[in-house]
Amino acid sequence: MKYDYLIAGAGLYGAVFARQVADRGGRALVVDRRSHVAGNVYTRRIEGVDVHVYGAHIFHTNDEQVWTYLNRFAAFNRFTNSPVANYKGELYSLPFNMYTFNRMWGVTTPAEAAAEIDRQRREAGITEPKNLEEQAIALVGRDIYEKLVKGYTEKQWGRSCRELPAFIIKRLPVRLTFDNNYFDARWQGVPIGGYTAMVERMLDGVEVRLDTDYLAHKAELDALADRVVYTGPIDAYFGYRLGALSYRSVRFETEVLDTPNFQGNAAVNYTDSDTPWTRIIEHKWFQFGKDEAGRDLPKTVISREYSAEWRPGDEPYYPVNDQANNALYARYKALADGEEKVLFGGRLGQYKYYDMDQVVAAALHAAERAL
């Protein structure tokens, strides 16, 4: 065997695993069907702006091991995620906080906001939320659900909120304070110079073959290594023999604008059902509107995001972890457990929503066990 590990996928999981192999003196070959490394965290510089090509990625973590590890490969800026919700021209703060409640109801104290939420919760008669709609109303009341949750969520997932599991909305912060920081993680920011440069440093000294589809050349690639780390869709690995898992995909419309400021914020979510896109990202604000020399950038780059049901040929982004898909994944997981030479990892390989820090932690732990 020429390599100790063949790693299919040059995203965060694959790059971290490859780095660990190399640091232990092993040899890894990384292949990726795309023409670049970094997977969905790939950034490309346009007009001095590090554009998040596959959607916004803001790193945040409470895991000191993960934070220390990534700082080997990048310095992070102090970007704080404070998205804005746009409902038919009305602007609200996200996460839901006192600014949101004041704008929605005119309340000025936490006690008034809590009382209004409690009134709407009792009026809805919800005690044990059974779906996303009930969970959202229990958290923030019907007014906020109808304006700021329902339309956005149903565009994003392509399903009624009554058909979605309650746990999806539990990740959304609700605060009776004026704190606009979406994440409460100890460490937060975006790599200075972009994610691509960070991943390239991870892969320094590791052989990488781009434009190489692992599944299309599986037999010859498998023959090169003792073991395989696979980070693609688990159902694709098995040729969809049990049926296709459901994913949500995203289409991006990106354009350069000859203006220094389009929307004044990195992320604006469009929460009404009539607007076809879910949000607009203005990438320059992830770096405070400046280039690496600290100069103001004269142009801006925006991306409109459109959510859609995944079809073969699309990029799968988000697993649809409802009861039926989780049951199907369990059957694929049983097949995967029988592949003694192959380790399945990452969001697609494990059919699980992961934040970036969770991906890094999972790869570090998997490499520790394997090596």
For each residue, the residues with C-beta under 8 A, 3 or more apart:
1: 4 224 225 226
2: 27 29 224 225
3: 6 27 28 29 207 224 225 226
4: 1 21 26 27 28 225 226 227
5: 17 18 21 26 27 28 29 225 226 227 228 229
6: 3 28 29 31 214 221 222 224 225 227 228 229
7: 10 14 17 18 28 29 30 31 228 229 231
8: 14 31 32 214 215 221 228 229 230 231 232
9: 13 14 30 31 32 39 214 229 230 231 232 346
10: 7 14 15 30 31 32 34 36 37 38 39 199 203 208 210
11: 14 15 32 38 39 40 41 199 231 346 359
12: 15 16 38 39 41 199 346 356 359 360 363
13: 9 16 17 229 231 345 346 349 359 360 362 363
14: 7 8 9 10 11 17 18 30 32 39 229 231 345 346 363
15: 10 11 12 18 19 30 37 38 199 202 203
16: 12 13 19 20 69 202 359 360 363 364 367
17: 5 7 13 14 20 21 28 229 345 363 366 367
18: 5 7 14 15 21 22 28 30 202 203 206
19: 15 16 22 23 202 203 206
20: 16 17 23 24 363 364 367 368 371
21: 4 5 17 18 24 26 27 28 206 367 371
22: 18 19 25 26 27 28 205 206
23: 19 20
24: 20 21 371
25: 22
26: 4 5 21 22 371
27: 2 3 4 5 21 22 207
28: 3 4 5 6 7 17 18 21 22 206 207
29: 2 3 5 6 7 207 208 209 221 224 225
30: 7 9 10 14 15 18 37 203 206 207 208 209
31: 6 7 8 9 10 208 209 210 212 214 221
32: 8 9 10 11 14 36 37 39 208 209 210 211 212
33: 211 212 213 214
34: 10 39 42 210 211
35: 210 211
36: 10 32 42 44 196 210
37: 10 15 30 32 42 196 199 200 203 208 210
38: 10 11 12 15 41 42 43 195 196 198 199 200
39: 9 10 11 12 14 32 34 42 54 199 231
40: 11 54 55 57 315 317
41: 11 12 38 52 54 57 195 196 199 356
42: 34 36 37 38 39 53 54 195 196
43: 38 50 51 52 53 194 195 196 197
44: 36 50 51 53 194 196
45: 48 49 50 51 194
46: 49 51 256 301
47: 256 297 299 300 301
48: 45 291 297 299
49: 45 46 283 284 287 297 299 300 301
50: 43 44 45 190 193 194 195 283 286 287
51: 43 44 45 46 254 283 301 303
52: 41 43 55 56 57 195 281 283 286 303
53: 42 43 44 252 254
54: 39 40 41 42 250 252 315 317
55: 40 52 250 252 281 303 305 317
56: 52 266 267 281 286
57: 40 41 52 190 195 356
58: 79 81 183 188 189 190 286
59: 70 76 187 188 189 190 191 356 357
60: 81 183 185 187 188 355 356 357
61: 66 67 185 186 187 188 355 356 357
62: 185 186 187
63: 66 67 357 361
64: 67 68 186
65: 68 69 361 364
66: 61 63 69 70 357 360 361 364
67: 61 63 64 70 71 186 187 357
68: 64 65 71 72
69: 16 65 66 72 360 364
70: 59 66 67 73 74 76 198 360
71: 67 68 74 75 76
72: 68 69 201
73: 70 198 199 201 202
74: 70 71 191 192 193 197 198 201
75: 71 191 192
76: 59 70 71 187 188 189 190 191 192
77: 189 190 191 192 286 287 288
78: 188 189
79: 58 188 189 190 266 286 287 288
80: 180 181 182 188
81: 58 60 181 182 183 188 266 267
82: 93 94 180 181 182 265
83: 94 182 265 266 267 268 269 279
84: 91 92 93 94 265 267 268 269
85: 91 92 93 94 100 148 152 268 269 271
86: 89 90 91 92 268 269 270 271
87: 90 92 147 148 151 271 272
88: 272 274
89: 86
90: 86 87 103 147
91: 84 85 86 103
92: 84 85 86 87 99 100 103 104 147 148
93: 82 84 85 96 97 99 100 103 180
94: 82 83 84 85 100 148 182 269
95: 100 172 173 174 175 179 180 181 182
96: 93 100 101 139 140 144 148 172 173 174 175
97: 93 100 101 173 174 175 176 177 178 179 180
98: 101 102 110 113 175 176 177 178
99: 92 93 102 103 178 180
100: 85 92 93 94 95 96 97 103 104 144 148
101: 96 97 98 104 105 107 112 113 116 117 176
102: 98 99 105 106 107 108
103: 90 91 92 93 99 100
104: 92 100 101 143 144 147
105: 101 102 112 113 116 143
106: 102
107: 101 102 112 113 116
108: 102 112
109: 112 113
110: 98 113 114 176 177
111: 114 115
112: 101 105 107 108 109 115 116
113: 98 101 105 107 109 110 116 117 176
114: 110 111 117 118 176
115: 111 112 118 119
116: 101 105 107 112 113 119 120 141
117: 101 113 114 120 121 139 140 141
118: 114 115 121 122
119: 115 116 122 123 141
120: 116 117 123 124 137 141 142 143
121: 117 118 124 126 137 138 141
122: 118 119 125
123: 119 120 142
124: 120 121 134 137 138 142
125: 122
126: 121 129 134 137 138
127:
128:
129: 126 134 135 137 138 166
130: 134 166
131: 134 135 161 162 163 164 165 166
132: 135 136 153 161 162 164 165 166 168 169
133: 136 137 145 150 160 161 162 164
134: 124 126 129 130 131 137 138 166
135: 129 131 132 138 139 166 167 169 170
136: 132 133 139 140 144 145 149 150 153 161 169
137: 120 121 124 126 129 133 134 140 141 142 145
138: 121 124 126 129 134 135
139: 96 117 135 136 169 172 174
140: 96 117 136 137 144 145 149 174
141: 116 117 119 120 121 137 144 145
142: 120 123 124 137 145 146
143: 104 105 120 146 147
144: 96 100 104 136 140 141 147 148 149
145: 133 136 137 140 141 142 148 149 150
146: 142 143 149 150
147: 87 90 92 104 143 144 150 271 272
148: 85 87 92 94 96 100 144 145 152 271
149: 136 140 144 145 146 152 153 161 169 271
150: 133 136 145 146 147 153 154 161 271 273
151: 87 154 155 271 272 273 274
152: 85 148 149 155 156 269 270 271 278
153: 132 136 149 150 156 157 161 164 168 169
154: 150 151 157 158 159 160 161 273
155: 151 152 158 273 276 278 307
156: 152 153 248 278 307
157: 153 154 164 168 248 307 320
158: 154 155 248 307 308 309
159: 154 163 164
160: 133 154 163 164
161: 131 132 133 136 149 150 153 154 164
162: 131 132 133
163: 131 159 160 322
164: 131 132 133 153 157 159 160 161 168 322
165: 131 132 168 321 322 323
166: 129 130 131 132 134 135 169 170
167: 135 170 171
168: 132 153 157 164 165 171
169: 132 135 136 139 149 153 166 172
170: 135 166 167
171: 167 168
172: 95 96 139 169
173: 95 96 97 182 183 184
174: 95 96 97 139 140
175: 95 96 97 98 179
176: 97 98 101 110 113 114
177: 97 98 110
178: 97 98 99
179: 95 97 175
180: 80 82 93 95 97 99
181: 80 81 82 95 184 188
182: 80 81 82 83 94 95 173
183: 58 60 81 173 188
184: 173 181
185: 60 61 62 188 357
186: 61 62 64 67
187: 59 60 61 62 67 76
188: 58 59 60 61 76 78 79 80 81 181 183 185
189: 58 59 76 77 78 79
190: 50 57 58 59 76 77 79 195 286 287
191: 59 74 75 76 77 194 195 197 198
192: 74 75 76 77 287 292
193: 50 74 197 198 292
194: 43 44 45 50 191 197 198
195: 38 41 42 43 50 52 57 190 191 198 199
196: 36 37 38 41 42 43 44 199 200
197: 43 74 191 193 194 200 201
198: 38 70 73 74 191 193 194 195 201 202
199: 10 11 12 15 37 38 39 41 73 195 196 202 203
200: 37 38 196 197 203 204
201: 72 73 74 197 198 204
202: 15 16 18 19 73 198 199
203: 10 15 18 19 30 37 199 200 206 208
204: 200 201
205: 22
206: 18 19 21 22 28 30 203
207: 3 27 28 29 30
208: 10 29 30 31 32 37 203
209: 29 30 31 32 212
210: 10 31 32 34 35 36 37
211: 32 33 34 35
212: 31 32 33 209 217 221
213: 33 216 217
214: 6 8 9 31 33 217 218 221 230 232
215: 8 218 232 236 237
216: 213
217: 212 213 214 220 221
218: 214 215 221 222
219: 222 223
220: 217 223 224
221: 6 8 29 31 212 214 217 218 224 225
222: 6 218 219 225 228 341
223: 219 220
224: 1 2 3 6 29 220 221
225: 1 2 3 4 5 6 29 221 222 228
226: 1 3 4 5 341
227: 4 5 6 341 342 343 370
228: 5 6 7 8 222 225 341 342 343
229: 5 6 7 8 9 13 14 17 342 343 345 366
230: 8 9 214 237 342 343 344 345 349
231: 7 8 9 11 13 14 39 344 345 346 348 349
232: 8 9 214 215 236 237 348 349
233: 236 237 245 247 316 348 349
234: 237 238 245 329 332 333 336 344 348 349 350 351
235: 238 240 242 243 244 245 328 332
236: 215 232 233 239 240
237: 215 230 232 233 234 336 342 344 349
238: 234 235 241 242 332 335
239: 236
240: 235 236 243 244
241: 238
242: 235 238 328 331 332 335
243: 235 240 328
244: 235 240 312
245: 233 234 235 319 320 325 328 329 332 351
246: 309 310 319 320 322 325
247: 233 310 316 317 318 319 320
248: 156 157 158 307 308 309 310 316 317 318 320
249: 307 308 309 310 311 314 315 316 317
250: 54 55 305 306 307 308 315 317
251: 305 306 308
252: 53 54 55 303 304 305 306
253: 277 303 304 306
254: 51 53 301 302 303 304
255: 301 302
256: 46 47 299 300 301
257: 262 299 300 301 302
258: 299
259: 262 299 300
260: 289 296 297 298 299 300
261: 264 289 300
262: 257 259 280 282 300 302
263: 268 280 282 302
264: 261 282 285
265: 82 83 84 268 282 285
266: 56 79 81 83 281 282 283 285 286
267: 56 81 83 84 279 280 281 282
268: 83 84 85 86 263 265 279 280 282
269: 83 84 85 86 94 152 278 279
270: 86 152 275 277 278 279 280
271: 85 86 87 147 148 149 150 151 152
272: 87 88 147 151 275
273: 150 151 154 155
274: 88 151
275: 270 272
276: 155 306
277: 253 270 280 304 305 306
278: 152 155 156 269 270 305 306 307
279: 83 267 268 269 270 304 305
280: 262 263 267 268 270 277 302 303 304 305
281: 52 55 56 266 267 302 303 305
282: 262 263 264 265 266 267 268 285 300 301 302
283: 49 50 51 52 266 286 300 301 302 303
284: 49 287 289 297 300 301
285: 264 265 266 282 288 289
286: 50 52 56 58 77 79 190 266 283
287: 49 50 77 79 190 192 284 290 291
288: 77 79 285
289: 260 261 284 285 296 297
290: 287 293 294 295 296 297
291: 48 287 294 295 297
292: 192 193
293: 290
294: 290 291
295: 290 291
296: 260 289 290
297: 47 48 49 260 284 289 290 291 300
298: 260
299: 47 48 49 256 257 258 259 260
300: 47 49 256 257 259 260 261 262 282 283 284 297
301: 46 47 49 51 254 255 256 257 282 283 284
302: 254 255 257 262 263 280 281 282 283
303: 51 52 55 252 253 254 280 281 283
304: 252 253 254 277 279 280
305: 55 250 251 252 277 278 279 280 281
306: 250 251 252 253 276 277 278
307: 155 156 157 158 248 249 250 278
308: 158 248 249 250 251 311 314
309: 158 246 248 249
310: 246 247 248 249 314 315 316 317
311: 249 308 314
312: 244
313:
314: 249 308 310 311
315: 40 54 249 250 310
316: 233 247 248 249 310 319 348
317: 40 54 55 247 248 249 250 310
318: 247 248 353
319: 245 246 247 316 325 329 347 348 351 352 353
320: 157 245 246 247 248 325
321: 165 325 326 351 352 353
322: 163 164 165 246 325 326
323: 165 326 327
324: 327 328
325: 245 246 319 320 321 322 328 329 351
326: 321 322 323 329 330 351
327: 323 324 330 331
328: 235 242 243 245 324 325 331 332
329: 234 245 319 325 326 332 333 351
330: 326 327 333 334
331: 242 327 328 334 335
332: 234 235 238 242 245 328 329 335 336 351
333: 234 329 330 336 337
334: 330 331 337 338
335: 238 242 331 332 338 339
336: 234 237 332 333 339 342 344
337: 333 334
338: 334 335
339: 335 336 342 344
340:
341: 222 226 227 228
342: 227 228 229 230 237 336 339
343: 227 228 229 230 366 370
344: 230 231 234 237 336 339 349 350
345: 13 14 17 229 230 231 349 350 362 363 366
346: 9 11 12 13 14 231 349 350 354 359 362 363
347: 319 350 351 352 353 354 359
348: 231 232 233 234 316 319 351
349: 13 230 231 232 233 234 237 344 345 346
350: 234 344 345 346 347 354 362
351: 234 245 319 321 325 326 329 332 347 348
352: 319 321 347
353: 318 319 321 347
354: 346 347 350 358 359 362
355: 60 61 358 359
356: 12 41 57 59 60 61 359 360
357: 59 60 61 63 66 67 185 360 361
358: 354 355 361 362
359: 11 12 13 16 346 347 354 355 356 362 363
360: 12 13 16 66 69 70 356 357 363 364
361: 63 65 66 357 358 364 365
362: 13 345 346 350 354 358 359 365 366
363: 12 13 14 16 17 20 345 346 359 360 366 367
364: 16 20 65 66 69 360 361 367 368
365: 361 362 368 369
366: 17 229 343 345 362 363 369 370
367: 16 17 20 21 363 364 370 371
368: 20 364 365 371
369: 365 366
370: 227 343 366 367
371: 20 21 24 26 367 368
